[in-house]
Amino acid sequence: HSSPLSDHPSPCQCWNSIQPREKSWSMEEEDNYMCCLGDTQFCFRFRQASGRMSSLGFFLDQFDRDAPVCLKRDQGHYYGYVYFRQVRDKSLKRGYFQKSLVLISKLPYVMFFHSLLKLIAPEYFEKQEPCLEAACNDIDRWPTPHPGKILTLPIMGTVMKVRIPTCYDKPGTSQLMLWELVLLGEALVVMAPSPAESSDTVLALVSCISPLRYCSDFRPYFTIHDSEFKEYTTRTQAPPSVILGVTNPFFAKTLQHWPHIIRIGDMKQAGETVKQMKVKKLKNLKTLDSKPGVYSAYKPYISKDEDIIKQLQKGVQQKRPSAAQNAILRRYFLELTQSFIIPLERYVASLMPLQKSISPWKSPPQLRPFLQEEFMKTLEKAGPQLTSRLKGDWMGLYRQFLRCPNFDGWFRNRRREMMKKLEALHLEALCEETQAEREQLPLRPGTLTKLQAHIDSVILSLPDDLQGILHKPSTP
């Protein structure tokens, strides 16, 4: 059951589209589903058909304005949130009951949609279509999502209370090498034992550079059936800037040429003690059964931080809750990314024209261009060393970052914001002069001087004979 798009979207369409999916899986088609007995949740991401326009654009533009970058809707992709059930059933031909409920959305609200599916999917598997109709009726009455507001969302006899963060919220609260790889948009593949661990790991990687937005492609759960399978597995060109999450052992061979591979062990079988994960050579990765670790020849620009490693290891020894460990790590990466961004923000702010150059008699002034070498010189005295204790080749990291999609996406967004600011200031100057003229109020000091200079420049552009007429001496 899918809610159709119309000229006037309902709240249900703003939130999601719910679709049941039933498939008879064959051994040749599956991507490690046989290991997923019981209920499994994960998410995937796929491209929007080119040329297809969504009627949700106006509504989602409003949400994007106040949402943090990591929660803005995705212009060119959809997210698919999956609740998959697989249980033994001898009465069925293949001996298994297999069914998925898939929720499609433009919004990257991972935890919310997973929680929503936990309420809907088990009921759907038992009661079929009537359950989905009831859920859609509830969702149709939901208010449109709005960052910063606490929303009360009734669903199937229960009530969910949700607050979507805003870009104005104070910061809440893998190692450094993974942070660098994501920051630089490197090609990364996560090999995991289950779709849930695959999608969770990919989404954690994408969010580790917050408040920067990850601007390359990422697929939390990628299978051999995805339309980009050939594009992403070809050996005729360098791997693209994308993070893939996979479970099928076939990928261990197909993606062996990728420069950076993360092998995730089975979390259920993990011991109580945590060992520091070492970076291993790519040639040691032969199959998906290889030992967990990061397989890469990458040499980090920044020296590793022993303090955060000790802090996390101490938390394990003290049996600190995983949520608390996660919060520590997220805050660490947040502060690291902020230290990295501050010099860029400071330099980009200097590209803004001075306010005194904004005149109601001229077009809005242009931003100065971003000059890489000029920016690099500012790092000597105002680099990340002012806010971060970490040592290393920060200059080399910035040079590499300035070539990657994450910088391009960040700078395009900042430039767009600054152009809007310039246009607003220019419009404000025009309004002030118009109001002064209508109300015959005294003009601001300097306005007449600017106006006289503007008139003089116009006169000088005229032919000499006209200039002579205009400059006739006045009679005493």
C-alpha positions in Angstrom: 0.0 0.0 0.0 1.6 3.3 -1.1 0.2 6.8 -0.5 0.1 8.4 -4.0 1.6 11.8 -4.6 -0.8 14.5 -5.4 -0.8 18.2 -6.1 -1.5 18.9 -2.4 0.6 16.5 -0.2 -0.9 15.2 3.0 1.1 15.0 6.2 1.4 11.2 5.5 3.3 12.0 2.3 5.5 14.5 4.0 6.6 11.8 6.4 6.8 8.7 4.4 5.3 6.1 2.0 4.7 2.6 3.5 5.0 -0.4 1.3 4.8 -4.2 2.0 7.3 -6.3 0.2 7.0 -10.1 -0.2 9.6 -12.1 -2.1 10.5 -15.7 -2.6 14.3 -15.6 -2.1 16.5 -18.1 -4.0 20.0 -19.1 -2.8 21.5 -17.3 -5.8 19.7 -14.0 -5.2 20.0 -13.6 -1.4 22.6 -11.2 0.1 23.2 -13.1 3.4 19.6 -13.2 4.4 19.8 -16.8 5.7 21.8 -15.6 8.7 19.0 -13.3 9.6 16.5 -15.6 11.4 13.9 -13.6 13.3 13.4 -9.9 12.9 16.0 -7.6 11.3 16.0 -3.9 10.7 18.2 -1.9 8.3 18.0 0.8 5.7 19.2 1.4 2.2 19.4 4.4 -0.2 18.6 4.6 -3.9 18.6 7.3 -6.6 15.5 9.2 -7.5 14.5 8.8 -11.2 15.9 11.6 -13.2 13.4 14.3 -14.2 10.8 13.2 -11.7 9.5 16.1 -9.6 8.1 15.6 -6.1 5.1 17.6 -4.9 6.7 17.7 -1.5 9.4 20.2 -2.5 7.8 23.3 -1.0 7.1 21.6 2.3 10.5 20.0 2.6 12.2 23.3 1.7 10.7 24.8 4.9 12.0 21.8 6.9 15.5 22.1 5.5 15.7 25.8 6.5 15.9 25.0 10.2 17.2 21.4 10.2 20.8 20.5 10.9 22.8 19.5 7.8 22.8 15.8 8.7 19.0 15.8 8.8 18.1 17.7 5.7 16.2 15.8 3.0 18.2 14.3 0.2 17.6 16.0 -3.1 18.6 13.1 -5.4 17.9 10.0 -3.3 15.3 8.2 -1.3 15.8 6.2 1.9 14.3 2.8 2.4 13.7 1.7 6.0 13.2 -2.1 6.2 11.7 -4.4 8.8 12.5 -8.0 7.6 11.1 -11.1 9.2 12.4 -14.6 8.5 11.2 -17.6 10.5 11.1 -21.3 9.8 7.7 -22.6 8.5 7.6 -26.2 7.2 4.2 -25.5 5.7 5.7 -23.3 3.1 7.5 -24.6 0.0 10.9 -23.2 0.8 10.5 -23.9 4.6 10.7 -20.2 5.6 8.3 -17.3 6.1 10.0 -14.3 4.6 8.4 -10.8 4.4 9.5 -7.2 4.6 7.7 -3.9 5.3 9.6 -1.1 3.6 9.0 2.6 4.5 10.2 5.0 1.8 11.1 8.6 2.7 13.1 11.6 1.6 14.0 12.2 5.3 17.1 10.7 7.0 15.4 10.2 10.3 16.9 6.7 10.9 16.0 6.1 14.6 12.5 7.5 14.2 11.5 5.4 11.2 13.1 2.3 12.8 11.0 2.9 15.9 7.9 3.5 13.8 8.4 0.2 11.9 8.8 -1.7 15.2 5.2 -0.7 16.0 3.7 -1.3 12.6 5.5 -4.3 11.1 4.8 -7.0 13.7 1.1 -6.1 13.5 1.2 -6.1 9.7 2.7 -9.6 9.6 -0.2 -10.9 11.7 -3.1 -8.9 10.4 -2.0 -7.9 6.8 -3.7 -5.0 4.9 -6.2 -3.8 7.5 -3.3 -3.0 9.8 -1.5 -0.8 7.2 -4.8 1.0 6.4 -5.1 1.8 10.2 -1.5 3.0 10.3 -1.9 5.2 7.3 -5.1 6.7 8.7 -3.2 7.6 11.9 -0.3 9.1 9.9 -2.7 11.2 7.8 -3.6 13.1 11.0 0.0 13.8 11.9 1.2 17.4 11.8 3.9 18.1 9.2 7.4 17.6 10.6 8.9 20.8 11.9 12.4 21.1 13.4 12.4 22.3 17.0 8.8 21.4 17.9 7.8 18.5 20.1 5.3 16.5 18.0 2.7 14.2 19.4 2.2 11.4 16.9 -0.6 8.8 17.6 0.0 5.5 15.9 -1.9 2.2 16.4 -3.1 2.9 19.9 0.1 4.3 21.2 1.6 7.9 21.1 5.1 8.7 19.9 6.6 12.0 21.1 9.3 13.3 18.7 11.5 16.4 18.6 13.5 17.0 15.4 16.7 18.8 16.2 17.4 22.2 14.7 20.5 23.8 13.2 20.5 26.2 16.2 20.7 23.5 18.9 23.8 23.5 21.0 26.1 20.6 20.0 25.3 17.4 21.7 27.5 15.0 21.9 36.8 4.6 14.0 39.5 6.2 15.1 41.0 9.3 13.6 41.8 7.6 10.3 38.2 6.7 9.7 37.3 10.4 10.4 39.9 11.5 7.8 38.6 9.0 5.2 35.1 10.2 5.6 36.1 13.9 5.7 38.1 13.4 2.4 35.3 11.5 0.7 37.4 8.4 0.2 35.9 5.2 -1.3 35.0 3.0 1.7 33.3 -0.4 1.9 31.9 -1.9 5.2 31.7 -5.7 5.2 29.3 -6.8 8.0 27.6 -10.0 9.1 24.1 -8.5 8.9 22.1 -5.7 7.2 21.5 -4.1 10.5 25.2 -3.8 11.4 26.0 -2.8 7.9 23.6 0.1 7.8 24.3 1.2 11.4 28.1 1.4 10.6 27.7 3.3 7.4 25.3 5.8 8.9 27.7 6.3 11.9 30.6 7.0 9.5 28.5 9.5 7.6 27.6 11.3 10.8 31.1 11.4 12.3 32.0 14.6 10.4 28.9 16.5 11.6 28.3 19.4 11.5 29.8 19.1 8.0 27.4 17.4 5.6 28.7 14.3 3.8 28.2 15.2 0.2 29.3 12.0 -1.6 27.1 8.9 -2.2 26.6 6.4 0.6 24.6 3.1 0.6 23.9 1.7 4.1 22.9 -1.7 2.7 24.2 -2.4 -0.9 23.3 -5.7 -2.7 24.1 -7.4 -5.9 20.7 -6.4 -7.1 21.3 -2.6 -6.9 21.2 -0.7 -10.2 24.6 0.7 -9.5 26.2 -2.7 -8.9 28.3 -2.7 -12.1 29.1 1.0 -11.8 30.5 0.5 -8.3 32.3 -2.8 -8.8 34.1 -2.2 -12.1 37.9 -2.4 -12.2 38.3 -0.3 -15.3 38.3 2.9 -13.3 39.1 4.1 -9.8 36.4 3.4 -7.1 34.0 6.3 -6.8 33.6 8.6 -3.8 31.0 6.4 -2.0 30.6 4.4 1.3 29.1 1.0 0.7 27.7 -1.4 3.4 27.6 -5.0 2.3 26.9 -8.5 3.7 27.3 -10.8 0.7 30.6 -12.8 0.7 30.7 -12.2 -3.0 31.8 -8.6 -2.4 35.0 -9.7 -0.6 36.4 -10.6 -4.0 34.5 -8.1 -6.2 35.6 -5.1 -4.1 39.0 -6.3 -3.2 40.5 -3.5 -5.3 38.9 -0.8 -3.2 41.4 1.2 -1.2 39.8 1.1 2.2 37.8 -1.8 3.7 36.2 -2.1 7.2 35.5 -5.7 8.3 32.9 -5.8 11.1 32.8 -8.8 13.4 29.6 -10.4 14.7 28.5 -8.1 17.6 26.6 -10.9 19.3 29.8 -13.0 19.6 32.0 -10.1 20.7 33.7 -10.5 24.0 33.5 -8.2 27.0 36.9 -6.7 26.5 37.7 -4.3 23.7 41.0 -4.5 21.8 42.4 -1.6 19.9 41.7 -2.4 16.2 44.8 -2.3 14.1 45.0 -1.2 10.5 45.9 -4.1 8.3 47.2 -4.5 4.7 44.6 -5.0 1.9 46.4 -8.1 0.6 45.4 -9.8 3.9 41.7 -9.5 3.1 40.7 -12.6 1.1 37.1 -13.4 2.2 34.3 -11.9 4.3 35.5 -14.3 7.0 38.7 -12.4 7.5 39.5 -11.0 10.9 37.7 -7.8 11.9 39.7 -4.6 11.3 40.4 -1.8 8.9 42.2 -2.9 5.8 44.0 0.1 4.2 47.3 1.5 3.0 46.2 5.0 4.0 48.6 7.1 6.0 46.7 9.5 8.3 47.7 13.2 8.3 46.9 13.6 12.0 48.6 11.7 14.8 46.3 9.3 16.7 44.9 10.5 20.0 45.8 8.1 22.8 43.6 10.0 25.3 40.3 9.2 23.7 41.4 5.5 23.3 42.2 5.3 27.0 38.9 7.0 27.9 36.9 4.5 25.9 38.8 1.5 27.1 38.3 2.7 30.7 34.6 2.9 30.0 34.6 -0.7 28.9 36.4 -1.8 32.1 33.8 0.2 34.2 30.9 -1.3 32.1 29.9 2.2 31.0 26.6 2.0 29.0 27.2 1.8 25.2 25.0 5.0 24.8 27.4 6.9 27.0 30.4 5.5 25.1 28.8 6.6 21.9 28.1 10.1 23.2 31.8 10.5 24.2 32.9 9.5 20.8 30.4 11.6 18.9 31.3 14.7 21.0 35.0 14.0 20.3 34.5 13.9 16.5 32.1 16.9 16.7 34.8 19.0 18.4 37.4 17.8 16.0 35.3 18.7 13.0 34.5 22.1 14.4 38.3 22.8 15.0 38.8 21.8 11.3 35.9 24.1 10.0 36.7 27.2 12.1 39.6 28.4 9.9 37.5 27.8 6.8 34.6 29.8 8.2 36.9 32.6 9.3 38.4 32.9 5.8 35.1 32.6 3.9 33.7 35.4 6.1 36.5 37.6 4.9 35.3 37.1 1.3 32.2 39.1 2.2 32.3 42.8 0.9 32.3 45.5 3.5 28.8 46.9 4.3 29.9 50.4 3.3 30.4 49.1 -0.3 26.6 48.3 -0.5 24.9 51.1 -2.3 21.2 51.5 -3.2 22.5 53.1 -6.5 24.5 50.1 -7.6 24.0 46.4 -8.1 24.9 44.2 -5.0 28.7 43.8 -4.8 30.2 40.3 -5.6 31.9 38.0 -3.1 35.7 37.7 -3.5 36.8 34.3 -4.9 38.1 31.6 -2.7 41.9 31.5 -3.3 43.5 28.3 -2.0 47.0 29.6 -1.4 45.6 32.7 0.4 43.6 30.5 2.7 46.6 28.2 3.4 48.6 31.2 4.5 46.0 32.0 7.2 46.5 28.6 8.8 50.0 29.5 10.0 48.6 31.9 12.7 44.9 30.9 12.8 44.8 27.2 12.1 43.2 24.3 14.0 46.1 24.3 16.4 44.3 27.1 18.3 41.4 24.8 19.3 42.8 21.3 18.9 45.7 19.6 20.8 46.3 17.1 18.0 49.5 17.3 16.0 50.2 16.3 12.4 50.2 17.6 8.9 47.1 19.8 9.1 48.2 21.7 5.9 48.3 18.4 3.9 44.8 17.5 5.2 43.4 20.8 4.2 44.9 20.6 0.7 43.4 17.2 0.2 40.0 18.4 1.6 39.8 21.3 -0.8 39.8 18.8 -3.7 37.0 16.6 -2.4 33.2 16.7 -2.8 32.6 17.6 0.9 34.4 20.9 0.5 32.6 21.6 -2.8 29.2 21.0 -1.2 30.1 23.0 2.0 31.4 26.0 0.0 28.5 26.0 -2.4 26.1 26.2 0.5 28.1 28.9 2.3 28.4 30.9 -0.9 24.6 30.7 -1.4 24.0 31.8 2.2 26.3 34.8 1.8 24.8 35.9 -1.6 21.4 35.8 0.1 22.8 38.0 2.9 24.2 40.5 0.4 20.9 40.7 -1.5 19.1 41.3 1.8 21.5 44.1 2.8 21.1 45.7 -0.6 17.4 45.5 -0.5 17.5 47.0 3.0 19.5 49.9 1.7 17.1 50.5 -1.1 14.1 50.4 1.3 15.7 52.9 3.6 16.4 55.4 0.8 12.9 54.9 -0.7 11.3 55.5 2.7 13.4 58.6 3.3 12.3 60.0 -0.1 8.6 59.4 0.6 8.6 60.8 4.0 11.0 63.6 3.1 13.2 62.6 6.0 16.8 63.8 6.2 19.2 61.4 4.4 22.0 59.6 6.2 25.4 61.4 6.3 27.3 60.4 3.2 24.4 59.4 1.0 24.3 62.8 -0.8 28.1 62.5 -1.4 27.7 59.0 -2.8 24.8 60.2 -5.0 26.8 63.2 -6.3 29.8 60.9 -7.1 27.4 58.5 -9.0 25.9 61.5 -11.0 29.4 62.8 -11.8 30.4 59.3 -13.1 27.3 59.3 -15.4 28.1 62.8 -16.7 31.7 61.8 -17.5 30.5 59.0 -19.7 28.5 61.4 -21.9 29.8 63.1 -25.1 31.9 66.3 -24.5 29.2 68.6 -26.0 26.6 67.3 -23.5 29.0 67.6 -20.7 29.6 71.2 -21.6 25.9 72.0 -21.5 25.5 70.3 -18.1 28.6 72.1 -16.7 27.6 75.6 -17.8 28.6 78.0 -15.1 25.7 79.3 -13.1 24.9 83.1 -13.3 25.7 85.0 -10.1 
